[in-house]
Amino acid sequence: MKKGGLLEIDTTREITGAEHDLGFWAAVKQYPTAVFWAMFFCIAVIMAGFDAQLVTSFYALPAFQQRFGNLYEGNWEISAPWQTGLGMGNPIGQVLGALACGWPLEKLGRKLTLAICCVWSICFVFVQFFSTSIGMLCAGEILGGLAYGFYVVIAPTYASEICPLALRGVLTASVNLAFVIGQFIAQGCAAGLESRLDEWAYKAPFAIQWVWPVILLAGLPFAPESPYWLVRKGRKEDAKKALEKLSSSKHRPDLDSVLVMIEQTDLLEQELEATTTYFDCFKGANLARTEISIMVYLIQVIGGNPLIGYANFFFEQAGLSSSEAFNMGVGNTALGFVGTCLSWPLMSYFGRRTIYNSGMVLMTVLLFIIGFLDFGRSHSGAIWAQATLMDIWTFTYQMTVGPICFVIISEISSTRLRARTIAITTAVQAGASIIFTVAMPYMLNSDQANWRGKAGFLFGAISLVCLVWCWFRIPESRGRTFEELDILFERKVPARKFKDYNLLAEHDETAHLSA
């Protein structure tokens, strides 16, 4: 609350202390259904990961190459312009969808907005499945991609708003796991159908995209709405009922106290933010919060992540056979799955800032090594070393930068502006994806620049610059309630001092002096 011009913990002091003391497993016992519903909403993100990986894996699929590609030096290959066009669908859709989702999320809520998006996805998968030309397929990708912009905003927003402090990191990091699961399933489908030369080699994977929205539509009527959204709409009783659904009847916390903390956080942010528009994300203390959110998500693209999307194609261009490339691609996403799961226990022992920055150091070094190895690609050992390092890079990324990014953007943004902040970050990240979608085919294709592993130099250099930014700008949000983060940002506490800044002890000292 604000007192005498100073921001401090007051009404929620005891509740904040209880949140700090609550351990992970105790939180799971108190909020088992919150864990389930956060994971359930992440099914939507599986669709986004599946689609993005599926289309790029088709570039190395013989049946797809022969149906939509051109002959080049005796081999079928999807031309760079059409690779660009197809790859544009998902990121362009995410930009438009992310920027459009702010109003319906605040007006209709998280549940109804997600349900509408699921119906949209079902309709436009038909366009992809029945495409008779590569142009029609491009149109289906762009129109279907609009829903993906909504999905990647709704899932982390919902997860961060239904769980206690102890679960926030793991459940928001699950968004990245959902991406990886989608990529893994897409790689598995492509690898399993790689030997087929008929149209079902690429039509069957498209048909799988009907599964996810049907599952979501079946479960959404039973899901509780976000308590934070309900409080902002003045529906206090509905918010309490939602908290009852999210918590265990046997180990239920004091819901009245939890509701007070939600209300006080909203009241504090109302004092700090007169309105909740996109423009407010760039005013006052929210400017730094938006900058941090944008950068940690943007680094996913500019720091080397496009190489994961082009894993199969990259492995083929590095000299591996089609079957070897697909096997390496499946292994690549499997390692990503394991890495994301390992990020959960890491978050129990280390802060967000520590994990993110450590990952950036390792990833930068690996990218430069991949680049240098390309000078010796005439040796099969160098080619396999590059492919192996790609897998290690993926493992490191999915254990650190990948999942922690979603934790940071869900925690750093204010609750009243969270949907819009995440929408802006998603749009910027997808915009960068568009740039690299255009550039990657020209960088990697044998009839273009043919960089192969030398692409590691470009991404390594960018990653190094980003690492410097991360050191000075990423704050430690682990163990902080949303109210505490509001106060720390409003006081302009330096990023490197977030970890040790004790608001509760400060309040005790102030109370003692007043007495």
Secondary structure as GFF3:
##gff-version 3
##sequence-region A 1 515
A	DSSP	beta_strand	2	3	.	.	.	ID=ss1
A	DSSP	beta_strand	6	7	.	.	.	ID=ss2
A	DSSP	alpha_helix	13	21	.	.	.	ID=ss3
A	DSSP	alpha_helix	24	30	.	.	.	ID=ss4
A	DSSP	alpha_helix	32	41	.	.	.	ID=ss5
A	DSSP	alpha_helix	43	58	.	.	.	ID=ss6
A	DSSP	alpha_helix	62	68	.	.	.	ID=ss7
A	DSSP	beta_strand	70	72	.	.	.	ID=ss8
A	DSSP	beta_strand	75	77	.	.	.	ID=ss9
A	DSSP	alpha_helix	80	100	.	.	.	ID=ss10
A	DSSP	alpha_helix	102	129	.	.	.	ID=ss11
A	DSSP	alpha_helix	134	162	.	.	.	ID=ss12
A	DSSP	alpha_helix	165	192	.	.	.	ID=ss13
A	DSSP	alpha_helix	200	208	.	.	.	ID=ss14
A	DSSP	alpha_helix	211	219	.	.	.	ID=ss15
A	DSSP	three_ten_helix	220	222	.	.	.	ID=ss16
A	DSSP	alpha_helix	227	232	.	.	.	ID=ss17
A	DSSP	alpha_helix	236	246	.	.	.	ID=ss18
A	DSSP	alpha_helix	255	272	.	.	.	ID=ss19
A	DSSP	three_ten_helix	278	282	.	.	.	ID=ss20
A	DSSP	alpha_helix	285	302	.	.	.	ID=ss21
A	DSSP	alpha_helix	306	309	.	.	.	ID=ss22
A	DSSP	alpha_helix	311	317	.	.	.	ID=ss23
A	DSSP	alpha_helix	322	349	.	.	.	ID=ss24
A	DSSP	alpha_helix	352	373	.	.	.	ID=ss25
A	DSSP	three_ten_helix	374	376	.	.	.	ID=ss26
A	DSSP	alpha_helix	380	399	.	.	.	ID=ss27
A	DSSP	alpha_helix	401	412	.	.	.	ID=ss28
A	DSSP	alpha_helix	418	444	.	.	.	ID=ss29
A	DSSP	three_ten_helix	452	454	.	.	.	ID=ss30
A	DSSP	alpha_helix	455	473	.	.	.	ID=ss31
A	DSSP	alpha_helix	482	490	.	.	.	ID=ss32
A	DSSP	three_ten_helix	495	497	.	.	.	ID=ss33
A	DSSP	alpha_helix	503	514	.	.	.	ID=ss34
###
